[in-house]
Amino acid sequence: MAKLVPLFITCSVLIHVASAARILGIVPTPSYSHQVVFQPLWRELSLRGHHVTTLTTDPIKDPGLTNLTEIDLHFSYEEWNKMIMKNVLTFNDNIIGTILSFIDHTMDMYEQQLRHPSVQDLIKGDHRFDLVIIEGFAPMMSAFAQKIQCPFIAMISTDGFTDQFKQVGNPTHLVVYPDLMHDFDVELPFLQRLKSVVFAYVFQLLGIYGNYLQARLVEKHFGPNFPAIDDIMSNVSMLFVNADPVFHKIRPLVPAVVQIGGGTHLRPPKPLPPHLQQRLDSAKDGFIYFSLGSNVKSKDIPAETRAIILETFSELPYTILWKFEAENLPNKSDNVIISKWLPQQDVLRHPNIKLFITQGGLQSSDETIYTGVPIVGMPFFGDQMANIKKMVAKGVGLSVDYTSLEREDFKRKIQEVIRNPKYRNRIKELAELAQDQPMTGLERAVWWSEYVIRHKGAHHLRSPLLDIPWYQYLFLDVIAVLLFVFTLTMYICYKFIRSLFYLLRRILYNRTKKLV
């Protein structure tokens, strides 16, 4: 029996090795809020024995992850940060122009990334992978899966856009599910319904423009005669969306869409730095945490807005912990603490926290729900406006507009959310709902990733909507036939009635003639 033990161990190891796959992950967006959603997936897949190679702007750099190879594209932040601050403050004034500017700058950034020597080696070398996972915001990266001839999954750090749902044949509706870039009300009045429809088609045109530019990059780096990006994306096995039914709208989903939201990026609690722990512990009236996320920099917001914020904070009895990216903050009051970086999740877990003033990024929204901290929202761009509207509609806080910020209004809303227990009670209810699930978003992402590997794709889960011509989907052929039948019936009835009247008139005429 003892001799069988080594054999059993050897067989177990061989079985494990045989089940290991080679996975390529591509997340080109230089934004920590994008990258942080993918990092737990890379970590978990590598810990399960898979060999994971990633193209990322934020490497994990964990020497314990021996199966993880990271190609560092961190240099992309230089261009990205310039682009963000150039466009973020004008986003609401000129959405179309801002998006066009984003598209053009992003193409330049992709060009730099594709020229990276390690990326060029992946493009030109003879590499083999069993699965490619791409960020859905960069569909051109599906060219890697086309070149390698392996299945791929699209994954995004937000809920899906209309066009992304259409790519996997998921039903969409521009009134019930307007695109997440728009801060529509929960129930859309007519003008917002009109805006949703118009913007959807405008964004579709912008998408065509973006795909054209991406196609040129694909042709340049992957060679001519490459399939169109839309054709490649139509073969995507699955779409992972960072959404969950607690925070986002309930919507019908085909099997190829997997919701992995609900705090996928949350990590176990860690102790705060000692100096920070001491300051927050000693905040006898509690503290307010203020952060505008990783893209919007507090140091770059308009000076007049910053002055109003500082005046408001100086009149509050609470300690203010402010994520501020510069060394000094002129005119700050003694109750304000600034730091270039803060461990946000652990700050939100501190028992003395009273309020989170947030820009409303999705990851920050997840964190405030899971930690049960009410909010005052100060959105700037992207999906932040829509996220804050959802939070306000769910009763977990209030919002302010940074473009028209007033000290008294800002102060009143801060005090209302802190002093009225309904906001904290409501967000705790949401936290209980969010955590009461059969499996975590990360577990779902890992399971379905391995499912696609096991079955060499998920073509059997392909939505039939992808194979229906657009005129059939819109019932145009059925409507045309019904209109034809209806028109023909009306015409026959008309001819019959006309003939009947003509016959009756002839009969009456003949009778009258005989009488005369």
C-alpha positions as CSV (number, residue, x, y, z in Angstrom):
1,M,0.0,0.0,0.0
2,A,2.8,2.4,0.8
3,K,4.2,1.9,-2.7
4,L,0.9,3.2,-4.1
5,V,1.1,6.5,-2.3
6,P,3.8,8.0,-4.6
7,L,1.9,6.7,-7.6
8,F,-1.3,8.3,-6.4
9,I,0.5,11.7,-5.8
10,T,2.1,11.5,-9.3
11,C,-1.2,10.8,-10.9
12,S,-2.9,13.7,-9.0
13,V,-0.1,16.1,-10.1
14,L,-0.4,15.0,-13.7
15,I,-4.2,15.4,-13.7
16,H,-3.7,18.9,-12.2
17,V,-1.1,19.8,-14.8
18,A,-3.3,18.5,-17.6
19,S,-6.1,20.7,-16.5
20,A,-4.0,23.8,-16.4
21,A,-4.6,26.2,-19.3
22,R,-2.7,29.1,-20.9
23,I,-4.7,32.4,-20.6
24,L,-4.0,35.8,-22.1
25,G,-5.6,38.8,-20.4
26,I,-5.6,42.2,-22.0
27,V,-6.7,45.3,-20.1
28,P,-5.2,48.4,-21.8
29,T,-7.1,51.2,-20.0
30,P,-4.7,53.0,-17.7
31,S,-7.2,53.6,-14.9
32,Y,-6.9,51.8,-11.6
33,S,-10.7,51.6,-11.3
34,H,-10.7,49.5,-14.5
35,Q,-7.8,47.3,-13.6
36,V,-8.8,46.5,-10.0
37,V,-11.9,44.6,-11.3
38,F,-9.6,42.2,-13.3
39,Q,-6.8,41.7,-10.8
40,P,-8.7,39.3,-8.6
41,L,-9.5,37.2,-11.6
42,W,-5.8,37.0,-12.8
43,R,-4.8,36.1,-9.2
44,E,-7.4,33.4,-8.7
45,L,-6.8,31.8,-12.2
46,S,-3.1,31.7,-11.6
47,L,-3.6,30.2,-8.1
48,R,-5.7,27.5,-9.7
49,G,-2.7,26.4,-11.7
50,H,-3.4,28.2,-15.0
51,H,-0.6,30.0,-16.7
52,V,-1.8,33.6,-17.0
53,T,-0.1,36.3,-19.1
54,T,-1.5,39.8,-18.8
55,L,-1.1,43.1,-20.7
56,T,-1.9,45.6,-17.9
57,T,-1.1,49.2,-16.9
58,D,-1.2,48.2,-13.2
59,P,0.8,44.9,-12.6
60,I,0.0,43.1,-9.3
61,K,3.7,42.4,-8.8
62,D,3.2,39.6,-6.4
63,P,6.2,37.2,-6.4
64,G,4.0,34.5,-4.9
65,L,2.0,34.3,-8.1
66,T,4.5,32.1,-10.0
67,N,2.0,31.4,-12.8
68,L,1.4,35.0,-13.6
69,T,3.4,36.9,-16.2
70,E,2.7,40.6,-16.5
71,I,3.6,42.9,-19.4
72,D,3.8,46.3,-17.8
73,L,2.1,49.1,-19.8
74,H,2.2,51.6,-17.0
75,F,3.7,54.2,-19.3
76,S,0.2,54.7,-20.8
77,Y,-0.7,56.8,-17.7
78,E,1.2,59.8,-18.9
79,E,-1.0,60.2,-21.9
80,W,-4.2,59.1,-20.1
81,N,-3.9,61.6,-17.2
82,K,-3.4,64.5,-19.7
83,M,-6.4,63.3,-21.6
84,I,-8.6,62.9,-18.5
85,M,-8.0,66.3,-17.1
86,K,-8.3,68.0,-20.5
87,N,-11.8,66.6,-21.1
88,V,-13.3,65.7,-17.7
89,L,-14.4,69.2,-16.7
90,T,-16.0,69.8,-20.1
91,F,-17.8,66.4,-20.3
92,N,-21.3,67.6,-19.5
93,D,-21.0,70.7,-21.7
94,N,-19.9,68.8,-24.9
95,I,-20.4,65.1,-24.5
96,I,-20.0,64.3,-28.2
97,G,-16.9,66.4,-28.6
98,T,-15.4,65.0,-25.4
99,I,-16.0,61.4,-26.6
100,L,-14.5,62.1,-30.0
101,S,-11.4,63.6,-28.2
102,F,-11.3,60.5,-26.0
103,I,-11.4,58.2,-29.1
104,D,-8.6,60.0,-30.9
105,H,-6.3,60.1,-27.8
106,T,-7.1,56.5,-27.0
107,M,-6.0,55.4,-30.5
108,D,-2.7,57.1,-29.9
109,M,-2.3,55.3,-26.6
110,Y,-3.2,51.9,-28.2
111,E,-0.6,52.6,-30.9
112,Q,2.1,53.0,-28.2
113,Q,1.0,49.9,-26.4
114,L,1.0,47.8,-29.5
115,R,4.6,48.9,-30.3
116,H,5.8,47.7,-26.9
117,P,8.5,45.0,-27.6
118,S,6.7,42.3,-25.4
119,V,3.4,43.0,-27.1
120,Q,5.0,42.8,-30.6
121,D,6.4,39.4,-29.5
122,L,2.9,38.2,-28.8
123,I,1.7,39.5,-32.1
124,K,4.5,38.1,-34.3
125,G,5.6,35.1,-32.2
126,D,4.2,31.6,-32.3
127,H,2.3,31.7,-29.0
128,R,-0.4,29.4,-28.0
129,F,-3.3,30.2,-25.6
130,D,-6.5,28.3,-24.6
131,L,-8.4,31.5,-23.7
132,V,-8.1,35.2,-24.2
133,I,-9.9,37.7,-21.9
134,I,-10.1,41.2,-23.2
135,E,-11.4,44.4,-21.8
136,G,-14.7,45.1,-23.6
137,F,-13.8,48.8,-24.0
138,A,-11.1,47.8,-26.4
139,P,-12.7,45.4,-29.0
140,M,-9.7,45.6,-31.3
141,M,-7.8,43.5,-28.8
142,S,-10.0,40.6,-29.9
143,A,-7.5,40.4,-32.8
144,F,-5.2,38.5,-30.5
145,A,-7.8,35.8,-30.2
146,Q,-8.4,35.7,-33.9
147,K,-4.6,35.4,-34.5
148,I,-4.2,32.7,-31.9
149,Q,-7.4,31.0,-33.0
150,C,-8.8,30.4,-29.5
151,P,-12.1,31.4,-27.7
152,F,-12.3,34.7,-26.0
153,I,-14.3,36.5,-23.3
154,A,-15.0,40.2,-23.1
155,M,-15.1,41.7,-19.6
156,I,-15.8,45.2,-18.5
157,S,-15.5,47.1,-15.2
158,T,-19.0,48.6,-15.5
159,D,-22.4,47.4,-16.6
160,G,-22.6,46.7,-20.3
161,F,-23.3,49.3,-23.0
162,T,-26.1,48.8,-25.5
163,D,-23.8,47.8,-28.3
164,Q,-22.0,45.3,-26.1
165,F,-25.2,43.6,-25.2
166,K,-26.1,43.5,-28.9
167,Q,-22.8,41.8,-29.7
168,V,-23.8,38.8,-27.7
169,G,-27.5,38.9,-28.8
170,N,-28.9,40.1,-25.5
171,P,-32.2,41.9,-25.7
172,T,-32.0,45.7,-25.3
173,H,-34.5,48.5,-24.9
174,L,-33.5,52.2,-25.1
175,V,-36.3,53.3,-22.8
176,V,-36.2,50.6,-20.2
177,Y,-32.3,50.3,-20.3
178,P,-30.8,53.6,-21.5
179,D,-27.0,53.6,-21.8
180,L,-25.2,54.0,-18.5
181,M,-23.4,57.1,-19.8
182,H,-26.6,59.1,-19.3
183,D,-27.9,60.3,-16.0
184,F,-31.5,59.5,-16.7
185,D,-34.2,59.3,-14.0
186,V,-35.5,55.9,-12.9
187,E,-38.8,56.6,-14.8
188,L,-38.0,58.4,-18.1
189,P,-40.4,61.3,-19.1
190,F,-40.9,61.8,-22.8
191,L,-37.9,64.2,-23.4
192,Q,-35.5,61.8,-21.7
193,R,-36.9,58.9,-23.8
194,L,-36.4,60.9,-26.9
195,K,-32.8,61.8,-25.8
196,S,-32.1,58.1,-25.0
197,V,-33.1,57.1,-28.5
198,V,-31.3,59.9,-30.3
199,F,-28.1,59.5,-28.3
200,A,-28.1,55.7,-28.9
201,Y,-27.9,56.3,-32.6
202,V,-25.4,59.1,-32.2
203,F,-23.2,56.8,-30.1
204,Q,-23.6,54.1,-32.7
205,L,-22.1,56.4,-35.2
206,L,-19.3,57.2,-32.8
207,G,-18.7,53.5,-32.4
208,I,-18.4,53.1,-36.1
209,Y,-15.8,55.9,-36.2
210,G,-13.9,54.2,-33.3
211,N,-14.0,50.8,-34.9
212,Y,-12.7,52.3,-38.2
213,L,-9.7,53.7,-36.3
214,Q,-9.2,50.5,-34.4
215,A,-9.4,48.5,-37.7
216,R,-6.6,50.6,-39.1
217,L,-4.4,49.7,-36.0
218,V,-5.3,46.0,-36.4
219,E,-4.3,46.1,-40.1
220,K,-1.0,47.9,-39.3
221,H,0.1,45.5,-36.5
222,F,-1.6,42.2,-37.4
223,G,-1.5,42.4,-41.1
224,P,-3.9,43.1,-44.0
225,N,-7.0,41.0,-44.8
226,F,-7.8,40.6,-41.2
227,P,-11.5,40.1,-40.4
228,A,-13.5,43.1,-39.4
229,I,-13.7,43.8,-35.6
230,D,-17.4,43.4,-35.6
231,D,-17.1,40.0,-37.2
232,I,-14.6,38.9,-34.6
233,M,-16.6,40.2,-31.8
234,S,-19.7,38.4,-33.0
235,N,-17.9,35.2,-32.0
236,V,-17.2,36.2,-28.4
237,S,-18.0,33.4,-26.1
238,M,-19.2,35.4,-23.1
239,L,-19.5,38.9,-21.8
240,F,-18.7,39.5,-18.1
241,V,-20.3,42.7,-16.8
242,N,-19.5,44.3,-13.5
243,A,-23.1,44.6,-12.4
244,D,-25.5,43.0,-10.0
245,P,-29.3,43.1,-9.5
246,V,-29.0,44.9,-6.2
247,F,-27.5,48.1,-7.6
248,H,-28.3,47.9,-11.3
249,K,-31.7,47.5,-13.1
250,I,-33.2,44.0,-13.4
251,R,-32.9,43.0,-17.0
252,P,-33.2,39.8,-19.1
253,L,-29.9,38.1,-19.7
254,V,-28.9,35.4,-22.2
255,P,-26.6,32.7,-20.8
256,A,-23.6,34.4,-22.5
257,V,-23.9,37.4,-20.2
258,V,-22.6,36.8,-16.7
259,Q,-23.0,39.4,-14.0
260,I,-19.8,39.4,-11.9
261,G,-20.6,42.6,-9.9
262,G,-21.1,42.8,-6.2
263,G,-17.7,43.7,-4.8
264,T,-15.6,41.4,-6.9
265,H,-12.6,43.7,-6.3
266,L,-13.1,43.9,-2.5
267,R,-10.2,42.4,-0.5
268,P,-10.0,41.3,3.2
269,P,-9.6,44.0,5.8
270,K,-6.1,45.2,6.6
271,P,-4.9,47.5,9.4
272,L,-4.6,51.2,8.6
273,P,-1.2,52.9,8.8
274,P,-0.6,53.6,12.5
275,H,-0.6,57.5,12.1
276,L,-3.9,57.3,10.2
277,Q,-5.4,54.8,12.6
278,Q,-4.6,57.2,15.5
279,R,-6.1,60.2,13.9
280,L,-9.3,58.5,12.9
281,D,-9.7,56.8,16.3
282,S,-9.3,60.2,18.0
283,A,-12.0,61.8,15.9
284,K,-14.5,62.3,18.7
285,D,-17.3,63.5,16.4
286,G,-16.5,61.0,13.7
287,F,-14.9,61.7,10.3
288,I,-15.9,62.3,6.7
289,Y,-14.0,60.7,3.9
290,F,-13.7,62.7,0.7
291,S,-12.3,61.2,-2.5
292,L,-12.8,61.8,-6.2
293,G,-11.4,58.5,-7.3
294,S,-8.4,57.6,-9.4
295,N,-9.2,59.6,-12.6
296,V,-10.4,62.9,-11.3
297,K,-7.7,64.7,-9.3
298,S,-8.8,67.0,-6.4
299,K,-5.8,69.2,-7.0
300,D,-7.0,70.0,-10.6
301,I,-10.7,70.9,-9.9
302,P,-11.6,74.6,-10.4
303,A,-10.1,76.8,-7.7
304,E,-13.5,78.4,-6.9
305,T,-15.0,74.9,-6.4
306,R,-12.1,73.9,-4.1
307,A,-12.6,77.1,-2.1
308,I,-16.3,76.4,-1.5
309,I,-15.4,72.9,-0.4
310,L,-12.8,74.2,2.1
311,E,-15.2,76.8,3.5
312,T,-17.8,74.2,4.0
313,F,-15.4,71.8,5.8
314,S,-14.1,74.5,8.1
315,E,-17.7,74.9,9.5
316,L,-18.2,71.3,10.2
317,P,-17.4,69.6,13.6
318,Y,-16.1,66.5,11.9
319,T,-12.6,65.4,10.9
320,I,-12.2,65.5,7.2
321,L,-10.0,62.9,5.5
322,W,-9.3,64.1,1.9
323,K,-7.6,62.2,-0.8
324,F,-5.6,65.2,-2.3
325,E,-2.8,64.6,-4.8
326,A,-0.6,67.5,-4.0
327,E,1.8,68.0,-1.0
328,N,-0.1,71.1,0.3
329,L,-3.6,72.3,0.3
330,P,-3.7,76.1,0.9
331,N,-6.3,77.5,3.3
332,K,-7.3,74.2,4.7
333,S,-8.7,74.2,8.2
334,D,-7.2,72.2,11.1
335,N,-9.9,69.5,10.9
336,V,-8.8,68.6,7.3
337,I,-6.2,65.8,6.8
338,I,-4.9,65.3,3.3
339,S,-3.1,62.4,1.7
340,K,-2.1,61.5,-1.9
341,W,-3.2,57.9,-1.4
342,L,-5.5,56.2,1.0
343,P,-6.5,52.6,1.5
344,Q,-10.1,53.4,0.7
345,Q,-11.7,50.1,1.6
346,D,-10.2,50.0,5.1
347,V,-11.0,53.7,5.6
348,L,-14.7,53.0,4.8
349,R,-14.6,50.1,7.3
350,H,-13.5,52.3,10.2
351,P,-16.2,52.6,12.9
352,N,-15.9,56.4,13.2
353,I,-16.8,57.1,9.6
354,K,-20.0,59.2,9.2
355,L,-20.1,59.9,5.5
356,F,-18.4,59.3,2.1
357,I,-18.3,62.2,-0.3
358,T,-17.6,60.4,-3.6
359,Q,-17.5,61.1,-7.3
360,G,-19.6,58.0,-7.8
361,G,-17.4,55.6,-9.7
362,L,-18.8,52.1,-9.8
363,Q,-16.1,50.6,-7.7
364,S,-16.5,53.3,-5.0
365,S,-20.3,52.7,-5.2
366,D,-19.7,49.0,-4.5
367,E,-17.4,49.7,-1.6
368,T,-19.8,52.2,0.1
369,I,-22.7,49.7,-0.3
370,Y,-20.7,46.8,1.1
371,T,-19.3,48.8,4.0
372,G,-22.7,50.4,4.8
373,V,-21.5,54.1,4.6
374,P,-24.0,56.7,3.3
375,I,-22.9,59.2,0.7
376,V,-23.0,62.7,-0.8
377,G,-22.3,62.3,-4.4
378,M,-20.3,64.8,-6.5
379,P,-20.1,63.3,-10.0
380,F,-17.9,64.6,-12.8
381,F,-18.1,62.4,-15.9
382,G,-18.8,59.1,-17.5
383,D,-21.1,56.8,-15.6
384,Q,-20.7,58.7,-12.4
385,M,-23.8,60.9,-12.8
386,A,-25.9,57.8,-13.5
387,N,-24.4,55.9,-10.5
388,I,-25.1,58.8,-8.1
389,K,-28.7,59.1,-9.4
390,K,-29.2,55.4,-8.6
391,M,-27.7,55.8,-5.1
392,V,-30.0,58.8,-4.4
393,A,-33.0,57.0,-5.8
394,K,-32.2,54.0,-3.6
395,G,-32.2,56.4,-0.6
396,V,-28.6,56.0,0.5
397,G,-27.6,59.6,0.1
398,L,-27.9,63.0,-1.6
399,S,-26.0,64.7,-4.5
400,V,-24.5,68.0,-5.4
401,D,-23.4,69.5,-8.7
402,Y,-19.8,70.7,-8.6
403,T,-20.4,73.2,-11.4
404,S,-22.9,75.1,-9.3
405,L,-21.8,74.2,-5.8
406,E,-23.0,76.5,-3.0
407,R,-21.6,76.4,0.5
408,E,-24.9,76.4,2.4
409,D,-26.5,73.7,0.2
410,F,-23.4,71.5,0.4
411,K,-23.3,71.9,4.2
412,R,-27.0,71.2,4.6
413,K,-26.8,68.0,2.6
414,I,-23.8,66.8,4.5
415,Q,-25.5,67.3,7.8
416,E,-28.8,65.8,6.6
417,V,-27.2,62.5,5.5
418,I,-25.1,62.3,8.7
419,R,-27.9,63.2,11.1
420,N,-30.8,61.4,9.5
421,P,-30.5,57.6,10.3
422,K,-32.7,56.6,7.3
423,Y,-29.7,56.9,4.9
424,R,-27.4,54.6,7.0
425,N,-30.2,52.2,7.7
426,R,-31.1,52.0,4.0
427,I,-27.5,51.3,2.8
428,K,-27.2,48.6,5.4
429,E,-30.2,47.0,3.9
430,L,-28.6,47.1,0.5
431,A,-25.4,45.6,2.0
432,E,-27.3,42.6,3.3
433,L,-29.0,42.1,0.0
434,A,-25.7,42.4,-1.9
435,Q,-24.0,39.8,0.2
436,D,-26.8,37.3,0.3
437,Q,-25.9,35.4,-2.9
438,P,-25.1,31.7,-3.6
439,M,-21.6,32.6,-5.0
440,T,-19.4,35.6,-5.3
441,G,-18.9,37.5,-8.6
442,L,-15.3,36.3,-8.6
443,E,-16.4,32.7,-8.3
444,R,-18.8,33.1,-11.2
445,A,-16.0,34.7,-13.3
446,V,-13.6,31.9,-12.6
447,W,-16.1,29.1,-13.1
448,W,-17.3,30.5,-16.5
449,S,-13.8,31.2,-17.6
450,E,-12.9,27.5,-17.0
451,Y,-16.1,26.5,-18.6
452,V,-15.1,28.2,-21.9
453,I,-11.7,26.6,-21.7
454,R,-13.2,23.1,-21.1
455,H,-15.6,23.4,-24.0
456,K,-13.2,25.3,-26.3
457,G,-15.7,28.2,-26.5
458,A,-19.4,28.5,-25.8
459,H,-20.9,28.5,-29.2
460,H,-23.8,26.3,-27.9
461,L,-24.8,29.3,-25.7
462,R,-24.9,31.6,-28.7
463,S,-28.1,33.8,-28.7
464,P,-30.4,33.1,-31.7
465,L,-30.8,36.9,-32.0
466,L,-27.3,37.0,-33.6
467,D,-28.6,35.0,-36.5
468,I,-31.8,36.8,-37.2
469,P,-31.8,39.5,-39.9
470,W,-32.6,42.9,-38.6
471,Y,-35.8,43.2,-40.5
472,Q,-37.1,39.9,-39.0
473,Y,-36.1,41.1,-35.5
474,L,-38.2,44.3,-36.1
475,F,-41.1,42.2,-37.6
476,L,-40.8,44.3,-40.7
477,D,-41.6,41.3,-43.0
478,V,-44.5,40.3,-40.8
479,I,-45.8,43.8,-40.7
480,A,-45.4,44.2,-44.5
481,V,-47.4,41.0,-45.1
482,L,-50.1,42.0,-42.7
483,L,-50.3,45.5,-44.2
484,F,-50.5,43.9,-47.7
485,V,-53.3,41.5,-46.6
486,F,-55.1,44.3,-44.8
487,T,-54.8,46.6,-47.8
488,L,-55.9,43.9,-50.2
489,T,-58.9,43.0,-48.0
490,M,-59.9,46.6,-47.8
491,Y,-59.5,47.0,-51.5
492,I,-61.6,43.9,-52.1
493,C,-64.3,45.1,-49.7
494,Y,-64.2,48.5,-51.3
495,K,-64.7,46.9,-54.8
496,F,-67.4,44.6,-53.5
497,I,-69.3,47.4,-51.8
498,R,-68.9,49.7,-54.8
499,S,-70.1,46.9,-57.2
500,L,-73.0,46.2,-54.8
501,F,-74.0,49.9,-54.8
502,Y,-73.7,50.0,-58.6
503,L,-75.9,46.9,-58.9
504,L,-78.5,48.4,-56.5
505,R,-78.5,51.6,-58.4
506,R,-79.0,49.8,-61.7
507,I,-81.9,47.8,-60.2
508,L,-83.5,51.0,-58.9
509,Y,-83.0,52.8,-62.2
510,N,-84.5,50.0,-64.2
511,R,-87.6,49.8,-61.8
512,T,-88.0,53.5,-62.0
513,K,-87.8,53.4,-65.8
514,K,-90.5,50.7,-66.0
515,L,-92.8,52.7,-63.8
516,V,-92.5,55.7,-66.0
